[in-house]
Amino acid sequence: MSNNPATTAPVTRDADETAMVRRLQEKAAWVRRETLRVHGVAPETRIASSLSPVEVLVALYYGGHLRFDPRNPQWAGRDRFIASKGHGCVALYPIFADVGYIAAEELATVGKTGSRLGGIPDAQIPGIETTNGSLGHGLGVACGIALALKQKRSDARVYVLVGDGELCEGSVWEAVMFAGQQQLDNLVLIADNNGISMLDYCRNIINLDPLDAKLRQFQWDAVTVDGHDVGAVHRALAGCRQPGCRRPQAVVARTVKGKGVPVLEGDALCHVKTLSKEQVTAAIGSLP
């Protein structure tokens, strides 16, 4: 084998990338199991909505894309993550316990009287930037934060997760147009494109396909990936940091609502369904 760095370096990069993806896959499997356990403790949580963005959240928090410090949650240099799809971000709780934002013991208190961990994460929890729940506001707030950061000449970035049902809100598209016009190149929109809204398939309400093409029409760069291929999500997020780009970035993650739980997958009403403790136990046992 040649000792020429030009030929040996890619092998090392490939090996590092493979190891990273394997670690992310293991984390995603763990987060999916732990999210189900949280639902067993707090059946009011929206479990189907929380299972679809698991790989997205894992890539963000473990893939080196999101800059954060659990010891100093308000660190000025942090990247901001806006959980606009708040009801679907219960999967953040196991991640926050793992990285040190909250104590692992708190996971047993979700939804309990006096707990700060509710069915929708809010700003009293370290690591949560905004209180969400009423859909359609997260991207607009993210635009304001991104614009302020640019004016302060900060290199921090703003990531915002929205659901595809939420994209029916006109306020989201006002924010999309604003971000494109203002060239908010420090803004990354991630769409959890699972195809199911609260009470029906999105295609039967407002069909936004092809979503990436629509975003590009409003001066965004956009890519669509398999949202359960954590390696693809990881690479897409890495691509959002390309030098010289002057546009806001979007990753459309095609996902399955209720991923990992066959009784939920593909069910048009899975958004409002609760699993029994027996179903939670069975679902955890069936996961890899």
Secondary structure, 3 states (H helix, E strand, C coil): CCCCHHHHHHHHHHHHHHHHHHHHHHHHHHHHHHHHHHHHHCCCCCHHHHHCCHHHHHHHHHCCCCCCCCCCCCCCCCCEEECCCHHHCCCHHHHHHHHCCCCHHHHHHCCCCCCCCCCCCCCCCCCCCCCCCCCCCHHHHHHHHHHHHHHCCCCCCEEEEEECCHHHCHHHHHHHHHHHHCCCCCEEEEEEECCECCCCEHHHCCCCCCHHHHHHHCCCEEEEEECCCHHHHHHHHHHCCCCCCCCCEEEEEECCCCCCCCCCCCCCCHHHCCCCHHHHHHHHHHCC
